[in-house]
């Protein structure tokens, strides 16, 4: 497991007329502050990669469908590089907490992601590998191939 990344099992409460799916309370692990909550769409069988937030902690839940995340930690580049694959779905319902500076990629066989963010979107705190950051991501081709499996 990548340091600072953790999964928190969440409750699904059955009620007449439809279930209630818990996402986050301000007393939960992973809660830092609240800036906004939004849905992020990923087109069917498309890869969204590679992005990392420089200051924001991500708390992700998948209430519908399935999604596969691949995380890449280069915070200790030259000493240690870590990869982690996490599959999320309603059948395996939990919240994924990802600290700042972890690269994230994902593929959607079918889903929306509900994401809680620490900062307002107008603050430029995210980075994409395509921005020419000079980041040499070893295994990037392998990672994309792994996501598509």
C-alpha positions as CSV (number, residue, x, y, z in Angstrom):
1,X,0.0,0.0,0.0
2,X,1.3,3.5,-0.9
3,X,2.0,5.6,2.2
4,X,-1.0,7.9,2.9
5,X,-3.4,6.0,0.6
6,X,-6.2,4.1,2.4
7,X,-9.6,2.6,1.9
8,X,-12.4,3.1,4.3
9,X,-15.4,0.7,4.2
10,X,-18.7,2.5,3.8
11,X,-22.2,1.6,4.8
12,X,-25.1,1.0,2.4
13,X,-28.4,1.4,4.2
14,X,-31.4,-0.4,2.6
15,X,-34.6,1.7,2.7
16,X,-37.9,1.3,1.0
17,X,-37.7,3.2,-2.3
18,X,-33.9,3.1,-2.6
19,X,-30.7,2.7,-0.7
20,X,-28.7,5.3,1.1
21,X,-25.0,5.2,0.4
22,X,-22.7,6.9,2.9
23,X,-19.8,9.0,1.5
24,X,-18.1,11.1,4.2
25,X,-18.6,12.8,7.6
26,X,-16.4,15.5,9.0
27,X,-15.2,13.1,11.7
28,X,-14.0,10.4,9.2
29,X,-10.4,9.6,8.4
30,X,-9.4,11.4,5.3
31,X,-11.5,14.5,6.0
32,X,-9.3,17.5,6.0
33,X,-11.6,20.4,5.1
34,X,-14.4,20.9,2.6
35,X,-14.1,22.8,-0.6
36,X,-16.5,21.2,-3.0
37,X,-18.0,17.9,-4.1
38,X,-18.6,17.0,-7.7
39,X,-19.1,14.1,-10.1
40,X,-16.4,13.3,-12.6
41,X,-17.3,11.4,-15.8
42,X,-15.0,8.9,-17.5
43,X,-16.1,7.8,-21.0
44,X,-16.6,4.0,-21.5
45,X,-13.2,2.2,-21.9
46,X,-11.3,5.5,-21.9
47,X,-8.2,6.0,-19.8
48,X,-7.9,9.2,-17.8
49,X,-4.3,9.6,-16.8
50,X,-1.9,10.9,-15.4
51,X,-2.9,13.6,-12.9
52,X,-1.7,14.5,-9.5
53,X,-2.8,17.2,-7.0
54,X,-0.1,19.2,-5.4
55,X,-2.0,20.2,-2.3
56,X,-5.4,18.5,-2.4
57,X,-6.4,15.2,-0.7
58,X,-8.8,13.2,-2.8
59,X,-11.6,11.2,-1.3
60,X,-13.3,9.1,-4.0
61,X,-16.3,6.9,-3.9
62,X,-17.9,4.9,-6.7
63,X,-21.7,4.6,-6.0
64,X,-22.6,3.2,-9.4
65,X,-20.7,0.9,-11.7
66,X,-17.1,-0.1,-11.6
67,X,-13.8,1.8,-11.9
68,X,-10.1,0.8,-11.7
69,X,-7.6,3.2,-10.4
70,X,-3.8,2.9,-10.8
71,X,-1.7,5.0,-8.4
72,X,1.9,5.9,-8.9
73,X,4.1,7.3,-6.1
74,X,7.3,9.0,-7.1
75,X,7.6,11.1,-4.0
76,X,10.9,9.3,-3.2
77,X,12.1,9.0,-6.8
78,X,15.6,7.5,-6.9
79,X,15.0,5.5,-3.7
80,X,11.6,3.9,-4.1
81,X,8.8,4.0,-6.7
82,X,5.5,2.3,-5.9
83,X,2.4,1.4,-8.0
84,X,-1.0,0.4,-6.6
85,X,-4.1,-0.8,-8.4
86,X,-7.5,-0.4,-6.7
87,X,-10.8,-1.6,-8.1
88,X,-14.0,0.2,-6.8
89,X,-17.7,-0.6,-7.2
90,X,-20.9,-0.6,-5.3
91,X,-20.5,-4.3,-4.6
92,X,-17.2,-3.4,-2.9
93,X,-18.2,0.0,-1.5
94,X,-15.5,2.1,0.2
95,X,-13.9,5.5,0.1
96,X,-10.4,5.8,-1.4
97,X,-8.3,8.5,0.2
98,X,-5.3,9.7,-1.9
99,X,-2.9,12.3,-0.4
100,X,-1.3,15.1,-2.5
101,X,1.5,14.3,-5.0
102,X,0.3,10.8,-6.0
103,X,-0.2,10.3,-9.7
104,X,-3.7,8.9,-10.5
105,X,-4.9,7.1,-13.6
106,X,-8.2,5.3,-14.1
107,X,-10.4,3.5,-16.6
108,X,-14.2,3.3,-16.6
109,X,-15.9,0.1,-17.7
110,X,-19.1,1.9,-16.3
111,X,-19.4,4.6,-13.6
112,X,-19.3,8.1,-12.2
113,X,-16.9,9.1,-9.4
114,X,-18.1,11.3,-6.6
115,X,-15.1,13.4,-5.5
116,X,-14.6,15.6,-2.4
117,X,-11.9,18.2,-2.8
118,X,-10.1,20.4,-0.4
119,X,-9.6,23.5,-2.6
120,X,-11.8,25.4,-4.9
121,X,-11.4,24.4,-8.6
122,X,-10.2,27.9,-9.5
123,X,-6.9,27.4,-7.7
124,X,-4.4,25.7,-10.0
125,X,-3.1,22.9,-7.9
126,X,-3.2,20.0,-10.2
127,X,-0.6,18.7,-12.6
128,X,-0.9,16.5,-15.7
129,X,2.0,14.6,-17.2
130,X,1.1,16.1,-20.6
131,X,1.9,19.6,-19.2
132,X,5.6,19.0,-19.9
133,X,6.6,19.0,-16.3
134,X,9.8,17.2,-17.2
135,X,8.6,14.2,-15.2
136,X,10.0,10.9,-16.4
137,X,7.4,8.3,-15.4
138,X,9.1,4.9,-15.6
139,X,6.7,2.3,-16.8
140,X,4.1,4.8,-18.1
141,X,3.4,2.6,-21.2
142,X,3.2,-0.5,-19.0
143,X,0.8,1.3,-16.6
144,X,-1.6,2.3,-19.4
145,X,-1.5,-1.2,-20.7
146,X,-2.2,-2.5,-17.2
147,X,-5.2,-0.2,-16.7
148,X,-6.7,-1.5,-20.0
149,X,-6.7,-5.1,-18.8
